[in-house]
Amino acid sequence: MDVSIPRSTDLVLLTFEKNPLDSSSGFTITDARVIGSTQPCFGVIKPGGSLRQAVNCLMKYGFEVEGKGSSTSVSGFILLQRSDSTDDY
């Protein structure tokens, strides 16, 4: 009888901001909190990094957006979760 233990859920909370003086600037990460693993995206999730690049990487590897919101007109947060039990990364 094969018994497997499911992998725990991975959670990532990113806070971000945009330069209000530059309308062409993208959102940058101001802080990141991780429960579990962000592999293989660990290198792109850092303060000052591109929010778009981090979210695209996370979603490519099985994360889904669970919640998002604005703190102000130029800042906000996004919560992503991966509960996939496969280890294809």
C-alpha positions in Angstrom: 0.0 0.0 0.0 1.5 3.3 -1.1 1.1 6.1 1.5 2.2 9.6 0.7 2.3 12.6 2.9 1.0 15.7 1.0 3.3 18.7 0.8 2.2 21.6 2.9 0.7 24.7 1.5 3.1 27.5 0.4 2.0 31.1 1.0 3.5 34.3 -0.2 2.4 37.8 0.9 3.9 40.6 -1.1 3.5 44.3 -0.3 4.3 46.7 -3.1 4.4 50.4 -4.1 4.6 52.6 -7.2 6.5 55.8 -7.5 3.7 58.4 -7.6 5.9 60.9 -9.4 6.6 58.6 -12.4 3.4 57.4 -14.1 5.4 55.0 -16.2 7.1 53.2 -13.3 6.0 49.7 -12.4 5.1 48.4 -9.0 8.1 47.3 -6.8 8.1 44.9 -3.9 8.5 46.6 -0.5 8.3 43.5 1.6 7.7 39.7 1.3 6.6 37.2 3.8 6.8 33.5 3.0 5.4 30.4 4.7 6.8 27.3 3.0 8.7 27.6 -0.2 8.8 29.9 -3.2 11.2 27.7 -5.2 12.2 28.2 -8.0 11.2 31.9 -7.7 13.2 32.7 -4.6 15.7 35.0 -6.4 13.0 37.3 -7.9 11.1 37.9 -4.6 13.1 40.7 -2.9 12.5 44.3 -1.8 13.0 46.6 -4.8 12.3 43.8 -7.2 9.6 43.9 -9.9 6.2 42.8 -8.6 5.1 41.7 -12.1 8.2 39.5 -12.5 7.7 37.9 -9.1 4.0 37.2 -9.6 4.5 35.8 -13.1 7.2 33.4 -11.8 5.0 32.3 -8.9 2.0 31.7 -11.1 4.1 29.8 -13.6 5.0 27.3 -10.8 1.5 26.7 -9.4 0.7 29.6 -7.2 -2.7 31.2 -7.4 -3.8 34.7 -6.2 -6.0 34.3 -3.1 -6.4 38.0 -2.3 -5.2 41.4 -3.2 -6.0 45.0 -2.3 -4.8 48.6 -2.1 -3.4 50.2 1.0 -3.3 53.6 -0.8 -3.5 54.8 -4.4 0.2 53.8 -4.9 0.6 50.8 -2.6 -1.0 47.5 -1.9 -0.6 43.8 -1.2 -1.1 40.4 -2.9 -1.4 37.0 -1.3 -0.6 33.9 -3.3 -1.0 30.2 -2.4 0.4 27.0 -3.8 -1.1 23.8 -2.5 -0.2 21.5 -5.4 1.1 18.3 -4.1 3.5 17.7 -7.0 7.1 18.5 -6.9 7.7 19.4 -10.5 9.9 22.4 -10.0 
